Amino acid sequence: MAARSRSPKAEKDLSERQRYWLKHIRAAEHQGEPLKTYAKRLGLSAHSMYEAKRRLRGYGLIAPAPHRQAAPSRFTRVAVEPLQTSLVISLRVRLASGALLEWSEAPQGDALRELIGLVS
């Protein structure tokens, strides 16, 4: 079984390849340029650069990423309540004779037919 290499604790303990990536990562940060843009401009692999940054951060040689505050929720909690109305049903019937019949509530069933029959 191969012995595991120890994680570098200081820059001097880094391999040549790790120092190479650290130099580029620091240069990009110093210029305020995103790693992807920096890598593309210099013809470097952005994937390799991000992977190196992740490992170097794990060794404690690069500061942890700043904590981003969560974006505010775009959803709002709402409560749906039953519709409460004071719906008043009114019914008007004008008969051929000119008589006007009015109700605050519509009569049920045959009651309307009977009422119309009485006044017509």
Residue frames as qw, qx, qy, qz and C-alpha x, y, z in Angstrom:
[[0.000, 0.890, 0.455, 0.000, 0.00, 0.00, 0.00],
 [0.412, 0.484, -0.030, 0.771, 1.41, 3.40, -0.96],
 [0.297, -0.438, -0.457, 0.715, 1.98, 5.92, 1.78],
 [0.128, 0.887, 0.419, 0.147, -0.30, 8.94, 1.61],
 [0.399, 0.339, -0.107, 0.845, 1.45, 12.22, 1.06],
 [0.223, -0.538, -0.519, 0.625, 1.03, 14.70, 3.86],
 [0.171, 0.895, 0.363, 0.193, -0.99, 17.83, 3.23],
 [0.448, 0.326, -0.147, 0.819, 1.30, 20.84, 2.86],
 [0.331, -0.737, -0.466, 0.360, 1.08, 23.16, 5.84],
 [0.127, -0.766, 0.109, 0.621, 3.11, 25.98, 4.31],
 [0.584, 0.760, -0.115, -0.261, 3.83, 27.29, 0.85],
 [0.031, 0.672, -0.733, -0.103, 7.39, 25.91, 1.01],
 [0.488, -0.092, 0.860, -0.117, 5.94, 22.39, 1.35],
 [0.708, 0.533, 0.181, -0.427, 3.97, 22.63, -1.90],
 [0.728, 0.129, 0.531, 0.413, 4.87, 20.66, -4.99],
 [0.190, -0.174, 0.367, 0.894, 6.03, 22.56, -8.05],
 [0.083, -0.424, -0.725, -0.537, 2.61, 22.04, -9.68],
 [0.293, -0.742, -0.572, 0.191, 0.77, 23.31, -6.58],
 [0.288, -0.536, -0.008, 0.793, 2.98, 26.43, -6.47],
 [0.124, 0.117, 0.590, 0.789, 2.25, 26.95, -10.18],
 [0.190, -0.624, -0.680, -0.336, -1.51, 27.01, -9.56],
 [0.371, -0.700, -0.391, 0.468, -1.21, 29.06, -6.37],
 [0.265, -0.276, 0.205, 0.901, 0.74, 31.71, -8.31],
 [0.053, -0.284, -0.618, -0.731, -1.99, 31.90, -10.99],
 [0.313, -0.677, -0.665, -0.021, -4.84, 31.90, -8.47],
 [0.352, -0.624, -0.224, 0.660, -3.25, 34.76, -6.53],
 [0.177, -0.087, 0.375, 0.906, -2.59, 36.68, -9.76],
 [0.149, -0.490, -0.688, -0.515, -6.23, 36.36, -10.82],
 [0.376, -0.730, -0.528, 0.216, -7.43, 37.45, -7.37],
 [0.361, -0.432, -0.011, 0.826, -4.97, 40.36, -7.32],
 [0.033, 0.054, 0.480, 0.875, -6.31, 41.54, -10.68],
 [0.439, 0.252, 0.434, -0.745, -9.90, 41.08, -9.47],
 [0.503, 0.274, -0.574, -0.586, -10.53, 38.77, -12.40],
 [0.901, -0.093, 0.234, -0.354, -12.73, 35.66, -12.21],
 [0.524, -0.361, 0.740, 0.219, -10.68, 32.46, -12.49],
 [0.687, 0.449, 0.565, 0.083, -12.58, 31.38, -15.59],
 [0.368, 0.930, 0.011, -0.021, -11.75, 34.63, -17.41],
 [0.239, -0.790, 0.548, 0.137, -8.14, 34.59, -16.24],
 [0.657, -0.118, 0.727, 0.159, -7.70, 30.97, -17.32],
 [0.648, 0.638, 0.410, 0.074, -9.24, 31.59, -20.73],
 [0.177, 0.965, -0.175, -0.086, -7.07, 34.65, -21.32],
 [0.197, -0.693, 0.688, 0.094, -3.90, 32.68, -20.56],
 [0.692, 0.279, -0.600, -0.290, -4.99, 29.44, -22.22],
 [0.061, -0.240, 0.882, -0.402, -5.18, 27.55, -18.91],
 [0.395, -0.340, -0.826, -0.216, -7.72, 24.94, -17.90],
 [0.383, -0.489, 0.129, -0.774, -10.37, 26.67, -15.78],
 [0.891, -0.301, -0.265, -0.212, -11.40, 23.28, -14.40],
 [0.770, 0.042, -0.403, 0.492, -7.84, 22.51, -13.26],
 [0.120, 0.417, -0.263, 0.862, -7.53, 25.96, -11.77],
 [0.617, -0.465, -0.007, -0.635, -10.74, 25.61, -9.75],
 [0.928, -0.185, -0.320, 0.037, -9.70, 22.13, -8.60],
 [0.575, 0.208, -0.394, 0.686, -6.29, 23.43, -7.49],
 [0.181, -0.478, 0.175, -0.841, -7.99, 26.28, -5.64],
 [0.809, -0.404, -0.176, -0.388, -10.28, 23.83, -3.86],
 [0.879, -0.082, -0.351, 0.313, -7.33, 21.71, -2.74],
 [0.372, 0.314, -0.307, 0.817, -5.20, 24.68, -1.70],
 [0.438, -0.523, 0.042, -0.730, -8.13, 26.04, 0.27],
 [0.906, -0.311, -0.261, -0.123, -8.40, 22.64, 1.98],
 [0.732, 0.065, -0.347, 0.582, -4.72, 22.94, 2.96],
 [0.345, -0.822, -0.275, 0.360, -5.43, 26.33, 4.49],
 [0.482, -0.158, 0.253, 0.824, -3.24, 28.17, 1.97],
 [0.070, -0.337, -0.395, -0.852, -6.11, 30.10, 0.43],
 [0.266, 0.032, 0.477, -0.837, -8.71, 31.93, 2.49],
 [0.256, 0.405, 0.875, -0.069, -12.14, 30.34, 2.59],
 [0.033, 0.466, 0.519, 0.716, -14.72, 31.76, 0.25],
 [0.177, -0.071, 0.329, -0.925, -16.64, 34.65, 1.79],
 [0.168, 0.397, 0.872, -0.230, -20.03, 33.64, 3.11],
 [0.130, -0.224, -0.437, -0.861, -22.74, 34.79, 0.76],
 [0.364, 0.167, 0.533, -0.745, -25.97, 35.96, 2.24],
 [0.295, 0.354, 0.875, 0.147, -28.90, 34.00, 0.95],
 [0.096, -0.200, -0.388, -0.895, -31.01, 35.78, -1.61],
 [0.422, 0.087, 0.459, -0.777, -34.36, 36.91, -0.30],
 [0.351, 0.285, 0.892, 0.025, -37.21, 34.56, -1.03],
 [0.163, -0.011, -0.421, -0.892, -39.31, 35.44, -4.02],
 [0.402, -0.430, -0.764, -0.263, -42.27, 33.70, -2.49],
 [0.240, -0.290, 0.366, -0.851, -44.60, 35.20, 0.08],
 [0.070, -0.250, -0.945, 0.199, -46.66, 33.12, 2.44],
 [0.387, -0.177, -0.148, -0.892, -50.36, 33.83, 2.07],
 [0.213, 0.192, 0.882, -0.374, -53.42, 32.60, 3.86],
 [0.277, -0.209, -0.591, -0.728, -56.59, 31.95, 1.89],
 [0.237, 0.174, 0.686, -0.666, -59.77, 32.59, 3.80],
 [0.215, 0.513, 0.815, 0.162, -63.29, 31.70, 2.72],
 [0.003, -0.302, -0.262, -0.917, -65.06, 34.48, 0.89],
 [0.054, -0.526, -0.712, 0.461, -67.51, 36.17, 3.20],
 [0.040, -0.198, -0.335, -0.920, -70.07, 38.25, 1.42],
 [0.299, 0.388, 0.605, -0.628, -73.39, 39.65, 2.26],
 [0.038, -0.046, -0.712, -0.700, -74.81, 38.69, -1.09],
 [0.432, 0.366, 0.486, -0.665, -78.38, 39.83, -1.42],
 [0.142, 0.188, 0.830, 0.505, -80.39, 38.10, -4.08],
 [0.370, 0.424, 0.305, -0.769, -83.21, 40.17, -5.36],
 [0.224, 0.244, 0.852, 0.405, -85.74, 39.06, -7.91],
 [0.329, 0.425, 0.148, -0.830, -88.11, 41.27, -9.86],
 [0.244, 0.286, 0.855, 0.357, -90.80, 40.03, -12.18],
 [0.311, 0.310, 0.030, -0.898, -92.95, 42.46, -14.18],
 [0.450, 0.346, 0.822, -0.042, -96.10, 40.82, -15.35],
 [0.189, 0.359, 0.599, 0.691, -97.86, 41.60, -18.62],
 [0.191, -0.822, -0.529, -0.094, -100.52, 43.40, -16.61],
 [0.131, 0.770, -0.177, 0.599, -97.84, 45.81, -15.38],
 [0.731, -0.667, 0.048, -0.136, -97.78, 44.38, -11.86],
 [0.360, 0.631, -0.615, 0.306, -94.30, 44.15, -10.33],
 [0.897, -0.423, -0.121, -0.030, -93.34, 41.29, -8.02],
 [0.246, 0.713, -0.547, 0.363, -90.17, 41.64, -5.90],
 [0.904, -0.396, -0.153, 0.045, -88.39, 39.21, -3.54],
 [0.191, -0.844, 0.500, -0.028, -85.23, 39.62, -1.50],
 [0.321, -0.300, 0.890, 0.120, -84.61, 35.89, -2.04],
 [0.459, 0.121, -0.638, -0.607, -85.79, 33.81, -4.96],
 [0.798, -0.139, 0.286, -0.511, -88.75, 31.60, -4.09],
 [0.218, -0.309, 0.920, 0.102, -87.99, 27.89, -4.09],
 [0.269, 0.187, 0.941, 0.082, -89.54, 25.27, -6.37],
 [0.055, 0.550, 0.723, 0.414, -93.14, 25.72, -7.46],
 [0.161, -0.671, -0.434, 0.579, -93.71, 28.75, -5.21],
 [0.043, -0.359, 0.274, 0.891, -92.79, 31.22, -7.97],
 [0.115, -0.199, -0.789, -0.570, -95.13, 29.55, -10.44],
 [0.197, -0.613, -0.751, 0.145, -97.97, 29.69, -7.90],
 [0.143, -0.600, -0.210, 0.759, -97.36, 33.34, -7.09],
 [0.031, 0.179, -0.480, -0.858, -97.32, 34.32, -10.75],
 [0.157, -0.360, -0.859, -0.329, -100.51, 32.34, -11.27],
 [0.169, -0.638, -0.628, 0.413, -102.23, 34.23, -8.43],
 [0.049, -0.638, -0.060, 0.766, -101.46, 37.70, -9.74],
 [0.032, -0.146, 0.626, 0.766, -101.89, 37.15, -13.44]]
